[in-house]
Amino acid sequence: MEAKLSNSILSKDKISNNKKQKNFDKGFDVVMIVITAIAALLCLLPVINVAAVSLSSNSAIISSKVFLWPVEFTIDSYRAIFADKSMMWSMVFTIIITVIYTVVSMALTIAAAYPLSKKQLKGRGGFLLIIVITMYFSGGIIPDYILVKSLGLLDNMWSLILPGAISAFNLILLKSFFNSLPEGLEEAARIDGCTDFGVLVRIVLPLSLPIIATLSLFYAVGKWNSFMDALFYITDPNKYPLQLKLYQIIANSQSLESAFAEGNMSPGMLPDSLKAASVMFATIPIVCVYPFIQKHFIKGVMIGAIKE
């Protein structure tokens, strides 16, 4: 009788603890959702503000009436950008560079990560140590410039592609993913006559699409947003990527304001609206890539984060 009473009390305590744990989990989820929503809103507000400024009239911008919604809607700044052939060519050139860079970077990353994922590779630990060191120490800007100049790559498209074509972080991420694949699959393929290259192409890569899509996005976004390499290595205006053009527009905004004050610029084109429209023009294309890769994004990163 006493044992049954004791079990009943323990069962009630367990149910009570489970309810408390569920209530705590629900409360924690609500707090995290609120914090995430606030963080997302804080990230989104500047983008909405820039979009609103780019679509507003000069008088509304001057009088500071524009915040999150266009005032006196106009697309004059976008017309000016699309009428600028150099800006349109920079967009095309940036797309070409980004695509080539992403393909080259993924090819190099896969070629390095796959052998490093094999325990039988002699000196694997030493190679990994050297790669990890490059994540914390770099040669610096001046040695990089001297190297690119010595290779004759100044004012060459490949100066924007080859330096930094492989990321140590992405390489380690991909190596960790390869380590997580069952060795039995590769052994079965080899028994069926597959070579190492055949195993990589026919077995490993098809199973690695989520992490490959994720790392491709990392490389593409990084290249799309970079302008420092072009600032150092490119002097030919015909080879300016879009971000360097955007940098020049923002850096030269003072001279644009002077030109506007002197009447050398169309009254429909105010520097602030032109800068905002340029920012949106440079941002929208890469944002459009996300929906196509989003389904692979979280899965790829989480799987790649698995350690040996």
Order of alpha helices (4+ residues) and beta strands (2+ residues): alpha-alpha-alpha-alpha-alpha-alpha-alpha-alpha-alpha-alpha-alpha-alpha-alpha-alpha-alpha
